[in-house]
Amino acid sequence: MSRRCLLASIFTLLVSALATDAAAGETLQRVLTRKTLVAVVDPSYPPFSFLNDKNLIDGFDIDIARAVAKKLGVSLRTETPSWEIIAAGHWRGRWDVCICSMTPDQQKVRVLDFVAPYYASPAVIVTTAVNNQINSPGDLTGKKIGVQQGSSYERYLQHDLDLGVAGGNKLAYLFKQVRIAPYASEDMAFQDLALGAGKRIDAIVSNQITAKYRMARLPGKFRIVGQPLYQEPNWVAIDKGDAEWRLKIASILAGLKEDGTLAGISQKWFGVDVTR
């Protein structure tokens, strides 16, 4: 390598290092300067995040985000971009954190940093109460299954979900090809399923907790099929590349777990501690 090329390479590395260092504390500085933590949430994922009777965002994830903001000494602001946009990463300072029931998989870890797990819940099949054609995972084969677009459930139905990146177990796919019906929100999927199996979709794959929440509000309309498909870890996520911010949020979450805050929020919403 010539001396000129060597100097150019060294200069490039120095610029890159300086840029990385400058970005490292960018999020924390931004949050403290504007005195606001901006969290992205899904507004139609009860009881984790949803609009309550007063048309205010509420839920398990929201309470945890408030607790994190309190530890930072700032206020909380929530924003609700589509799930696909959240999961695509490259937030460019628009949002600070996703405490929004996100599961790390092989695609998301390329564009987001996953800080720490904060709860786990089983993935389940939901169909109508009167549908006698779906009684096990194998019965999904050839059926039209509703799922939130960009979610881990969609990737599972594609036989392409790897939870090993989050320390999860290897998944079993007990069904062959299905027809996937992606929805912008699970609200819309459940509305279509409520019309009757086969009308628009035959079933939904979802989080057991949100499925039971919806079932309780429409008694006799839906049922969960058999045993859970798999146990799904849910993590707090941030945009990629800010190590200082990742460590700060990890430290806060560890403190909230240690002092019982996470367990208390879980008891409030679910009656059990899902954060252990």
ROMIMAR-765261 format. One record per residue: residue in one letter; x, y, z of N, C-alpha, C in turn. Coordinates in steps of 0.001 Angstrom, whole numbers. Layout:
N
REC, rest, n.u, n.v, n.w, ca.u, ca.v, ca.w, c.u, c.v, c.w
REC, A, X, Y, Z, X, Y, Z, X, Y, Z
...
END
This chain:
276
REC, rest, n.u, n.v, n.w, ca.u, ca.v, ca.w, c.u, c.v, c.w
REC, M, 852, -1197, 0, 0, 0, 0, 886, 1245, 0
REC, S, 574, 2238, -831, 1368, 3461, -885, 1127, 4302, 352
REC, R, 2072, 5229, 608, 1954, 6099, 1786, 676, 6931, 1701
REC, R, 337, 7392, 475, -869, 8214, 306, -2122, 7401, 622
REC, C, -2164, 6151, 131, -3324, 5303, 408, -3435, 4978, 1900
REC, L, -2263, 4742, 2534, -2257, 4438, 3957, -2802, 5603, 4767
REC, L, -2340, 6832, 4438, -2830, 8018, 5138, -4328, 8205, 4921
REC, A, -4761, 7957, 3697, -6191, 8095, 3402, -7008, 7095, 4204
REC, S, -6500, 5866, 4337, -7210, 4843, 5106, -7279, 5210, 6577
REC, I, -6153, 5711, 7124, -6126, 6129, 8528, -7112, 7265, 8768
REC, F, -7142, 8223, 7827, -8064, 9364, 7951, -9522, 8880, 7960
REC, T, -9823, 7928, 7070, -11184, 7393, 6997, -11580, 6709, 8296
REC, L, -10644, 5930, 8860, -10924, 5244, 10124, -11134, 6221, 11261
REC, L, -10333, 7295, 11290, -10476, 8297, 12349, -11813, 9008, 12255
REC, V, -12216, 9369, 11027, -13506, 10035, 10830, -14642, 9122, 11261
REC, S, -14511, 7834, 10880, -15537, 6864, 11262, -15623, 6709, 12771
REC, A, -14475, 6643, 13447, -14452, 6496, 14908, -15057, 7698, 15589
REC, L, -14717, 8906, 15075, -15269, 10123, 15664, -16773, 10178, 15480
REC, A, -17234, 9757, 14314, -18669, 9764, 14052, -19391, 8801, 14979
REC, T, -18780, 7620, 15201, -19377, 6636, 16099, -19438, 7157, 17521
REC, D, -18342, 7777, 17983, -18321, 8320, 19335, -19344, 9433, 19497
REC, A, -19491, 10254, 18446, -20440, 11359, 18523, -21860, 10841, 18626
REC, A, -22128, 9712, 17931, -23477, 9170, 17935, -23786, 8398, 19205
REC, A, -22719, 7953, 19889, -22905, 7041, 21016, -23816, 7599, 22086
REC, G, -23658, 8853, 22447, -24486, 9426, 23499, -25574, 10337, 22986
REC, E, -25845, 10255, 21705, -26777, 11194, 21079, -28181, 11078, 21640
REC, T, -28685, 9852, 21811, -30071, 9676, 22240, -30289, 10179, 23659
REC, L, -29426, 9792, 24581, -29568, 10242, 25962, -29505, 11757, 26050
REC, Q, -28573, 12360, 25331, -28457, 13816, 25348, -29724, 14467, 24806
REC, R, -30272, 13901, 23733, -31494, 14447, 23138, -32661, 14355, 24113
REC, V, -32798, 13196, 24762, -33903, 12990, 25706, -33803, 13959, 26881
REC, L, -32603, 14122, 27425, -32424, 14999, 28584, -32568, 16469, 28205
REC, T, -32154, 16822, 27006, -32250, 18224, 26567, -33698, 18646, 26370
REC, R, -34473, 17809, 25706, -35873, 18188, 25453, -36797, 17752, 26594
REC, K, -36216, 17016, 27586, -36957, 16571, 28770, -38162, 15691, 28405
REC, T, -38009, 14919, 27356, -39096, 14054, 26898, -38530, 12765, 26312
REC, L, -39115, 11642, 26720, -38802, 10345, 26128, -39897, 10032, 25111
REC, V, -39512, 9792, 23869, -40477, 9485, 22817, -40475, 7972, 22583
REC, A, -41582, 7331, 22915, -41702, 5876, 22792, -42695, 5541, 21686
REC, V, -42347, 4554, 20865, -43277, 4094, 19838, -44099, 2937, 20404
REC, V, -45385, 2925, 20096, -46287, 1887, 20592, -47293, 1532, 19503
REC, D, -47914, 389, 19677, -49010, -50, 18813, -50314, 330, 19505
REC, P, -51146, 1197, 18919, -52351, 1666, 19607, -53499, 659, 19606
REC, S, -53302, -505, 19017, -54392, -1482, 18950, -53915, -2864, 19377
REC, Y, -53240, -2902, 20537, -52699, -4163, 21032, -53019, -4306, 22520
REC, P, -54315, -4349, 22857, -54689, -4444, 24268, -54340, -5805, 24848
REC, P, -54031, -5877, 26147, -53962, -4792, 27127, -52567, -4176, 27242
REC, F, -51740, -4361, 26225, -50377, -3833, 26266, -50338, -2352, 25899
REC, S, -51063, -1995, 24850, -51147, -587, 24437, -52411, -405, 23613
REC, F, -53255, 530, 24053, -54551, 721, 23402, -55143, 2050, 23854
REC, L, -56173, 2503, 23150, -56889, 3716, 23552, -57988, 3328, 24532
REC, N, -57947, 3918, 25726, -58944, 3580, 26739, -60243, 4357, 26519
REC, D, -61166, 4246, 27473, -62475, 4881, 27332, -62395, 6403, 27242
REC, K, -61298, 6973, 27721, -61097, 8422, 27644, -60296, 8819, 26404
REC, N, -60105, 7855, 25507, -59355, 8059, 24263, -57898, 8429, 24520
REC, L, -57374, 7873, 25628, -55969, 8084, 25970, -55220, 6765, 25830
REC, I, -53979, 6832, 25419, -53177, 5625, 25279, -52900, 5034, 26655
REC, D, -53073, 3740, 26790, -53012, 3096, 28097, -52505, 1680, 27913
REC, G, -52136, 1029, 29021, -51768, -372, 28944, -50470, -710, 29669
REC, F, -50162, -1985, 29675, -48965, -2524, 30326, -47690, -1876, 29783
REC, D, -47536, -1877, 28457, -46337, -1281, 27856, -46234, 205, 28165
REC, I, -47378, 869, 28200, -47382, 2316, 28455, -46934, 2602, 29887
REC, D, -47418, 1809, 30828, -47012, 2000, 32226, -45510, 1775, 32402
REC, I, -44968, 794, 31696, -43526, 558, 31794, -42755, 1716, 31174
REC, A, -43229, 2210, 30039, -42574, 3361, 29410, -42610, 4577, 30340
REC, R, -43719, 4765, 31047, -43818, 5877, 32010, -42803, 5701, 33139
REC, A, -42645, 4460, 33595, -41685, 4195, 34670, -40260, 4473, 34215
REC, V, -39941, 4133, 32978, -38608, 4418, 32432, -38396, 5923, 32330
REC, A, -39393, 6635, 31828, -39290, 8091, 31706, -39092, 8743, 33076
REC, K, -39806, 8232, 34080, -39676, 8773, 35433, -38258, 8600, 35955
REC, K, -37666, 7429, 35701, -36279, 7202, 36137, -35307, 8147, 35439
REC, L, -35634, 8534, 34222, -34793, 9473, 33478, -35049, 10921, 33897
REC, G, -36132, 11149, 34642, -36489, 12499, 35063, -37101, 13325, 33958
REC, V, -37794, 12650, 33017, -38394, 13357, 31886, -39845, 12917, 31737
REC, S, -40579, 13599, 30873, -41959, 13216, 30574, -41970, 12186, 29445
REC, L, -43115, 11555, 29245, -43264, 10549, 28200, -44176, 11069, 27101
REC, R, -43739, 10855, 25861, -44611, 11092, 24708, -44641, 9820, 23875
REC, T, -45846, 9385, 23496, -45958, 8178, 22679, -46339, 8547, 21253
REC, E, -45813, 7788, 20313, -46171, 7946, 18911, -46511, 6583, 18338
REC, T, -47330, 6572, 17280, -47898, 5305, 16795, -47706, 5117, 15290
REC, P, -46465, 5050, 14831, -46256, 4679, 13423, -46664, 3234, 13196
REC, S, -46773, 2824, 11942, -47153, 1439, 11665, -46078, 483, 12182
REC, W, -46501, -735, 12451, -45567, -1736, 12976, -44423, -1979, 12006
REC, E, -44725, -2003, 10735, -43682, -2232, 9722, -42606, -1150, 9780
REC, I, -43020, 97, 9985, -42064, 1202, 10050, -41221, 1097, 11321
REC, I, -41856, 755, 12441, -41109, 578, 13691, -40046, -509, 13521
REC, A, -40461, -1644, 12986, -39576, -2798, 12877, -38489, -2632, 11819
REC, A, -38635, -1638, 10956, -37645, -1422, 9891, -36388, -725, 10389
REC, G, -36429, -166, 11622, -35261, 529, 12157, -34973, 1824, 11426
REC, H, -33716, 2304, 11549, -33305, 3563, 10901, -34249, 4706, 11309
REC, W, -34445, 4843, 12622, -35396, 5835, 13137, -34904, 7263, 12975
REC, R, -33594, 7451, 12892, -32979, 8758, 12648, -33436, 9820, 13664
REC, G, -33516, 9416, 14912, -33829, 10366, 15968, -35299, 10680, 16134
REC, R, -36168, 10077, 15345, -37607, 10355, 15475, -38165, 9785, 16775
REC, W, -37663, 8608, 17175, -38145, 7949, 18381, -36948, 7450, 19177
REC, D, -37176, 7291, 20480, -36077, 6924, 21381, -36094, 5460, 21802
REC, V, -37277, 4885, 21907, -37365, 3533, 22452, -38664, 2869, 22014
REC, C, -38622, 1556, 21894, -39810, 748, 21627, -40018, -183, 22810
REC, I, -40950, 202, 23679, -41415, -701, 24733, -42776, -1147, 24234
REC, C, -42768, -2027, 23260, -43965, -2261, 22446, -44113, -3733, 22058
REC, S, -43763, -4626, 22995, -43996, -6056, 22780, -43352, -6558, 21490
REC, M, -42080, -6252, 21314, -41372, -6679, 20111, -40489, -7891, 20407
REC, T, -40532, -8842, 19500, -39732, -10059, 19623, -38529, -10002, 18683
REC, P, -37323, -10198, 19194, -36148, -10207, 18317, -36180, -11420, 17385
REC, D, -35924, -11190, 16127, -35732, -12287, 15185, -34570, -11937, 14268
REC, Q, -34270, -12820, 13358, -33066, -12677, 12553, -33074, -11437, 11666
REC, Q, -34241, -10903, 11362, -34300, -9702, 10531, -34238, -8430, 11371
REC, K, -34972, -8406, 12483, -35017, -7193, 13301, -33671, -6878, 13951
REC, V, -32904, -7930, 14306, -31635, -7661, 14983, -30618, -6995, 14058
REC, R, -30881, -7017, 12756, -29979, -6347, 11817, -30153, -4831, 11852
REC, V, -31332, -4357, 12259, -31618, -2918, 12166, -31944, -2282, 13514
REC, L, -32129, -3103, 14561, -32452, -2593, 15886, -31532, -3247, 16918
REC, D, -31312, -2535, 18022, -30606, -3116, 19160, -31644, -3512, 20204
REC, F, -31571, -4761, 20655, -32505, -5247, 21664, -31821, -5194, 23019
REC, V, -32427, -4422, 23908, -31791, -4068, 25181, -31909, -5187, 26209
REC, A, -33137, -5625, 26465, -33381, -6640, 27499, -34796, -7176, 27359
REC, P, -35020, -8436, 27719, -36388, -8963, 27744, -37136, -8389, 28943
REC, Y, -38434, -8162, 28788, -39204, -7662, 29933, -40488, -8441, 30192
REC, Y, -40867, -9330, 29291, -41925, -10292, 29595, -41935, -11359, 28507
REC, A, -42625, -12448, 28782, -42791, -13524, 27808, -44244, -13971, 27810
REC, S, -44726, -14368, 26639, -46106, -14828, 26527, -46213, -15811, 25364
REC, P, -47072, -16816, 25475, -47193, -17800, 24404, -47872, -17241, 23148
REC, A, -47474, -17760, 22003, -48169, -17500, 20741, -49243, -18573, 20573
REC, V, -50433, -18155, 20153, -51551, -19102, 20062, -52324, -18909, 18757
REC, I, -53106, -19930, 18430, -54043, -19870, 17302, -55409, -19504, 17858
REC, V, -56067, -18542, 17216, -57421, -18147, 17601, -58341, -18349, 16398
REC, T, -59475, -18990, 16628, -60483, -19105, 15580, -61851, -18813, 16197
REC, T, -62910, -18973, 15428, -64237, -18720, 15979, -64656, -19878, 16875
REC, A, -65554, -19582, 17794, -65990, -20595, 18765, -66667, -21777, 18086
REC, V, -67322, -21544, 16942, -68100, -22603, 16294, -67329, -23298, 15170
REC, N, -66099, -22873, 14914, -65315, -23485, 13845, -64761, -24831, 14311
REC, N, -65207, -25925, 13671, -64742, -27265, 14060, -63716, -27820, 13084
REC, Q, -63199, -26970, 12203, -62220, -27424, 11207, -60777, -27180, 11642
REC, I, -60577, -26358, 12657, -59224, -26078, 13149, -59159, -26465, 14621
REC, N, -58473, -27575, 14887, -58363, -28079, 16255, -56925, -28356, 16670
REC, S, -56002, -28149, 15756, -54584, -28354, 16038, -53779, -27539, 15034
REC, P, -52477, -27315, 15294, -51662, -26556, 14343, -51675, -27145, 12933
REC, G, -51721, -28454, 12801, -51735, -29071, 11480, -52932, -28661, 10644
REC, D, -54015, -28293, 11315, -55226, -27905, 10598, -55116, -26532, 9935
REC, L, -54029, -25811, 10228, -53831, -24513, 9568, -53458, -24675, 8094
REC, T, -52933, -25818, 7728, -52477, -26046, 6355, -53574, -25699, 5348
REC, G, -53210, -24814, 4415, -54141, -24418, 3359, -55153, -23372, 3769
REC, K, -55210, -23043, 5074, -56194, -22071, 5551, -55660, -20642, 5417
REC, K, -56576, -19687, 5478, -56213, -18268, 5391, -56093, -17717, 6810
REC, I, -54882, -17315, 7173, -54589, -16948, 8562, -54259, -15465, 8646
REC, G, -54981, -14743, 9497, -54736, -13328, 9716, -53592, -13115, 10686
REC, V, -52818, -12083, 10433, -51655, -11804, 11274, -51261, -10347, 11078
REC, Q, -50674, -9748, 12103, -50218, -8369, 11973, -49005, -8318, 11047
REC, Q, -49077, -7429, 10083, -48016, -7315, 9086, -46693, -6912, 9729
REC, G, -45631, -7618, 9364, -44311, -7313, 9900, -44025, -7920, 11253
REC, S, -44961, -8685, 11794, -44786, -9261, 13128, -44024, -10576, 13066
REC, S, -43579, -11035, 14233, -42919, -12346, 14314, -43897, -13460, 13951
REC, Y, -45191, -13239, 14194, -46189, -14250, 13853, -46267, -14447, 12336
REC, E, -46141, -13363, 11599, -46140, -13488, 10144, -44941, -14325, 9681
REC, R, -43790, -14059, 10288, -42598, -14819, 9918, -42752, -16297, 10332
REC, Y, -43406, -16530, 11444, -43645, -17909, 11866, -44499, -18644, 10837
REC, L, -45548, -18000, 10361, -46406, -18643, 9367, -45669, -18900, 8059
REC, Q, -44604, -18147, 7833, -43773, -18348, 6644, -42701, -19423, 6863
REC, H, -42699, -20034, 8042, -41666, -21020, 8425, -40280, -20372, 8417
REC, D, -40213, -19113, 8848, -38948, -18375, 8749, -38690, -17541, 9994
REC, L, -39034, -18066, 11168, -38813, -17330, 12408, -37695, -17987, 13207
REC, D, -36667, -17195, 13517, -35534, -17688, 14297, -35471, -16930, 15614
REC, L, -35857, -17587, 16698, -35818, -16963, 18018, -34502, -17230, 18732
REC, G, -33600, -17939, 18068, -32312, -18227, 18677, -31495, -16990, 18953
REC, V, -31737, -15921, 18191, -31010, -14666, 18395, -31353, -14045, 19737
REC, A, -32475, -14445, 20334, -32886, -13922, 21641, -32845, -15003, 22714
REC, G, -32107, -16056, 22432, -32016, -17137, 23405, -33235, -18019, 23458
REC, G, -34079, -17932, 22416, -35288, -18742, 22387, -35032, -20153, 21893
REC, N, -36051, -20971, 21966, -35932, -22361, 21543, -36154, -22497, 20037
REC, K, -35672, -23585, 19497, -35922, -23885, 18096, -37405, -24183, 17927
REC, L, -38001, -23632, 16879, -39440, -23749, 16700, -39812, -24958, 15861
REC, A, -40974, -25495, 16163, -41531, -26591, 15371, -42655, -26033, 14505
REC, Y, -42645, -26400, 13251, -43705, -25989, 12327, -44559, -27216, 12038
REC, L, -45709, -27272, 12670, -46560, -28450, 12601, -47634, -28312, 11531
REC, F, -47433, -27405, 10606, -48384, -27183, 9513, -47591, -26939, 8234
REC, K, -48219, -27160, 7124, -47588, -26887, 5837, -47959, -25472, 5402
REC, Q, -47935, -25204, 4156, -48148, -23837, 3680, -49544, -23330, 4014
REC, V, -49602, -22090, 4462, -50884, -21436, 4729, -51006, -20214, 3830
REC, R, -52214, -19700, 3753, -52434, -18438, 3037, -52417, -17323, 4083
REC, I, -51444, -16447, 3996, -51271, -15401, 5003, -52045, -14154, 4602
REC, A, -52834, -13641, 5549, -53568, -12387, 5346, -52978, -11342, 6285
REC, P, -52075, -10482, 5786, -51450, -9478, 6661, -52380, -8293, 6922
REC, Y, -52402, -7837, 8157, -53233, -6701, 8560, -52366, -5606, 9157
REC, A, -52775, -4370, 8970, -52061, -3244, 9568, -52187, -3255, 11082
REC, S, -53290, -3806, 11597, -53471, -3924, 13049, -54261, -5181, 13353
REC, E, -54063, -5709, 14556, -54806, -6905, 14961, -56280, -6608, 15170
REC, D, -56625, -5367, 15486, -58031, -5005, 15611, -58795, -5403, 14362
REC, M, -58238, -5061, 13211, -58895, -5352, 11935, -58984, -6857, 11698
REC, A, -57938, -7581, 12079, -57949, -9038, 11908, -59056, -9676, 12745
REC, F, -59183, -9261, 13994, -60217, -9824, 14854, -61613, -9425, 14388
REC, Q, -61754, -8228, 13847, -63048, -7815, 13298, -63458, -8716, 12137
REC, D, -62485, -9046, 11281, -62796, -9917, 10147, -63095, -11343, 10600
REC, L, -62344, -11835, 11585, -62603, -13185, 12086, -63979, -13270, 12735
REC, A, -64404, -12181, 13374, -65711, -12161, 14036, -66867, -12328, 13051
REC, L, -66615, -12081, 11762, -67646, -12273, 10739, -67946, -13751, 10515
REC, G, -67028, -14604, 10946, -67183, -16046, 10782, -65991, -16642, 10066
REC, A, -65574, -17824, 10516, -64434, -18483, 9886, -64746, -18773, 8423
REC, G, -63799, -18431, 7557, -63981, -18651, 6130, -64585, -17477, 5395
REC, K, -65154, -16523, 6123, -65714, -15347, 5455, -64587, -14514, 4845
REC, R, -63635, -14136, 5690, -62446, -13419, 5209, -61162, -14129, 5623
REC, I, -61140, -14616, 6834, -60008, -15422, 7300, -60549, -16585, 8123
REC, D, -59687, -17581, 8329, -60102, -18771, 9093, -59627, -18741, 10535
REC, A, -58519, -18053, 10786, -57943, -18010, 12132, -56935, -16876, 12200
REC, I, -56397, -16658, 13407, -55385, -15632, 13669, -54304, -16270, 14526
REC, V, -53055, -15890, 14313, -51990, -16227, 15253, -51636, -14954, 16009
REC, S, -51642, -15034, 17328, -51474, -13837, 18157, -50869, -14199, 19508
REC, N, -50672, -13158, 20320, -50214, -13278, 21693, -51371, -13791, 22556
REC, Q, -51109, -14790, 23390, -52160, -15373, 24218, -52847, -14333, 25107
REC, I, -52077, -13393, 25635, -52657, -12411, 26558, -53622, -11486, 25837
REC, T, -53222, -10960, 24682, -54130, -10060, 23963, -55321, -10839, 23401
REC, A, -55096, -12094, 23035, -56209, -12914, 22542, -57267, -13106, 23636
REC, K, -56815, -13416, 24851, -57758, -13616, 25953, -58472, -12317, 26317
REC, Y, -57756, -11198, 26204, -58362, -9891, 26479, -59517, -9636, 25508
REC, R, -59292, -9916, 24240, -60340, -9691, 23241, -61488, -10683, 23424
REC, M, -61162, -11916, 23765, -62200, -12922, 23970, -63127, -12552, 25126
REC, A, -62551, -11955, 26166, -63348, -11571, 27328, -64353, -10474, 26985
REC, R, -64046, -9696, 25981, -64936, -8603, 25579, -65961, -9006, 24537
REC, L, -65774, -10188, 23974, -66764, -10752, 23048, -67009, -12208, 23443
REC, P, -67660, -12433, 24582, -67835, -13797, 25094, -68528, -14700, 24068
REC, G, -67983, -15913, 23929, -68594, -16890, 23043, -68277, -16714, 21573
REC, K, -67452, -15720, 21235, -67179, -15429, 19827, -65950, -16182, 19316
REC, F, -64912, -16263, 20133, -63647, -16869, 19713, -63250, -17996, 20667
REC, R, -62283, -18794, 20220, -61663, -19778, 21102, -60192, -19933, 20711
REC, I, -59371, -20288, 21702, -57965, -20586, 21460, -57847, -22065, 21145
REC, V, -57097, -22376, 20086, -56968, -23750, 19612, -55838, -24473, 20340
REC, G, -56165, -25512, 21071, -55161, -26388, 21663, -54145, -25683, 22537
REC, Q, -52923, -26198, 22508, -51833, -25679, 23311, -51108, -24552, 22555
REC, P, -50371, -23688, 23275, -49604, -22627, 22607, -48637, -23190, 21577
REC, L, -48359, -22392, 20557, -47433, -22785, 19496, -45983, -22736, 19978
REC, Y, -45663, -21678, 20713, -44308, -21512, 21249, -44323, -20366, 22254
REC, Q, -43311, -20305, 23083, -43161, -19231, 24062, -42381, -18087, 23414
REC, E, -42934, -16900, 23477, -42343, -15773, 22761, -41737, -14744, 23722
REC, P, -40433, -14488, 23614, -39816, -13442, 24440, -40058, -12058, 23841
REC, N, -40362, -11096, 24679, -40576, -9717, 24221, -39540, -8808, 24876
REC, W, -38883, -8009, 24052, -37755, -7188, 24483, -38017, -5707, 24251
REC, V, -37328, -4891, 25018, -37256, -3449, 24741, -36231, -3244, 23629
REC, A, -36590, -2431, 22644, -35710, -2210, 21493, -35415, -727, 21317
REC, I, -34252, -436, 20741, -33870, 928, 20391, -33254, 896, 18994
REC, D, -33078, 2080, 18417, -32430, 2137, 17115, -30980, 1684, 17249
REC, K, -30426, 1205, 16188, -29118, 569, 16248, -27996, 1594, 16372
REC, G, -26982, 1261, 17216, -25729, 1990, 17183, -25431, 2942, 18325
REC, D, -26286, 3025, 19349, -26008, 3933, 20460, -25778, 3107, 21728
REC, A, -24533, 2734, 21954, -24194, 1837, 23072, -24508, 2463, 24418
REC, E, -24258, 3761, 24559, -24518, 4424, 25839, -25997, 4385, 26185
REC, W, -26840, 4627, 25200, -28286, 4611, 25416, -28760, 3197, 25761
REC, R, -28207, 2209, 25080, -28564, 818, 25364, -28222, 459, 26806
REC, L, -27042, 841, 27264, -26635, 545, 28635, -27496, 1296, 29651
REC, K, -27859, 2522, 29319, -28692, 3320, 30223, -30072, 2687, 30395
REC, I, -30703, 2318, 29283, -32023, 1701, 29355, -31943, 339, 30047
REC, A, -30893, -425, 29760, -30719, -1722, 30414, -30603, -1565, 31923
REC, S, -29862, -548, 32357, -29697, -297, 33785, -31022, 84, 34439
REC, I, -31796, 922, 33765, -33103, 1328, 34300, -34037, 126, 34411
REC, L, -34088, -701, 33370, -34951, -1882, 33393, -34555, -2843, 34510
REC, A, -33250, -3015, 34706, -32781, -3880, 35782, -33234, -3340, 37136
REC, G, -33173, -2024, 37300, -33627, -1413, 38543, -35122, -1572, 38756
REC, L, -35904, -1429, 37693, -37358, -1572, 37793, -37748, -3015, 38112
REC, K, -36944, -3936, 37644, -37194, -5343, 37974, -36821, -5623, 39422
REC, E, -35679, -5079, 39852, -35180, -5311, 41202, -36106, -4727, 42263
REC, D, -36649, -3537, 41998, -37488, -2892, 43018, -38956, -3313, 42957
REC, G, -39284, -4230, 42035, -40647, -4759, 41972, -41601, -3974, 41107
REC, T, -41121, -2918, 40449, -42007, -2099, 39620, -42597, -2901, 38467
REC, L, -41763, -3673, 37774, -42257, -4455, 36640, -43297, -5473, 37096
REC, A, -43016, -6143, 38207, -43963, -7131, 38723, -45283, -6463, 39106
REC, G, -45206, -5280, 39706, -46417, -4566, 40108, -47266, -4162, 38915
REC, I, -46624, -3693, 37843, -47358, -3315, 36636, -48006, -4551, 36012
REC, S, -47283, -5665, 36001, -47839, -6903, 35467, -49051, -7368, 36278
REC, Q, -48942, -7318, 37607, -50069, -7703, 38461, -51281, -6808, 38193
REC, K, -51041, -5536, 37976, -52130, -4589, 37709, -52914, -4985, 36462
REC, W, -52193, -5363, 35398, -52852, -5606, 34116, -53276, -7055, 33906
REC, F, -52528, -7998, 34481, -52788, -9407, 34165, -53159, -10261, 35375
REC, G, -52890, -9748, 36574, -53147, -10534, 37774, -52073, -11549, 38079
REC, V, -51042, -11615, 37241, -49897, -12504, 37451, -48632, -11742, 37011
REC, D, -47497, -12253, 37404, -46227, -11625, 37008, -45663, -12345, 35787
REC, V, -45740, -11706, 34639, -45189, -12282, 33402, -43788, -11770, 33122
REC, T, -43243, -10964, 34057, -41924, -10355, 33825, -40789, -11170, 34401
REC, R, -41085, -12281, 35071, -40029, -13093, 35705, -39183, -13802, 34680
END
